[in-house]
């Protein structure tokens, strides 16, 4: 996620991170590192995303969709909020 800060995000707002990496462990590690370095950020549980179709595998930080699943490319999605 590089040099990302929550300065441009208002408290209570949500942002998403989408990566095309097909390794869920890499993506989880990326989000975990961001959360460790950004104390005012928190994840939005994947099971609570409004309107999200029932595809992909949820984990502690987001949802992994594998290539070909539901006709989609492989992506990892995470929703974050500023506390």
HUPEVEN-V238526 format. One record per pair of residues at least 24 apart in sequence whose ideal C-beta (glycine too) atoms are under 7 Angstrom apart, sorted by sequence separation. I is the first residue (numbers start at 1). J is the second residue. D is the distance in Angstrom with one decimal. If there is no record, write none. Layout:
i j d
I J D
I J D
This chain:
i j d
1 30 6.0
32 61 6.8
4 34 6.6
14 44 5.7
31 61 4.1
49 79 6.1
28 59 6.0
31 62 6.5
6 38 6.0
1 34 4.9
28 61 5.4
6 40 5.5
6 41 5.6
24 59 6.7
27 62 6.9
43 78 6.5
44 79 3.9
43 79 6.8
44 80 6.7
27 64 6.9
43 80 6.0
44 81 5.4
42 80 6.9
41 80 5.3
42 81 5.5
24 64 4.3
41 82 6.2
42 83 5.4
40 82 5.6
40 83 5.3
22 67 6.6
31 78 5.0
27 76 3.8
22 74 4.4
24 76 6.4
20 73 6.9
20 74 6.7
20 75 5.8
21 76 6.0
19 75 6.9
18 75 5.7
19 76 5.1
18 77 5.4
16 77 6.4
17 78 4.5
16 78 6.8
16 79 5.2
17 80 6.6
14 79 5.4
15 80 5.4
14 80 6.6
14 81 4.6
13 81 6.8
12 81 6.8
13 82 6.0
12 82 6.8
11 82 5.2
10 82 6.7
11 83 6.7
9 82 4.6
6 82 4.7
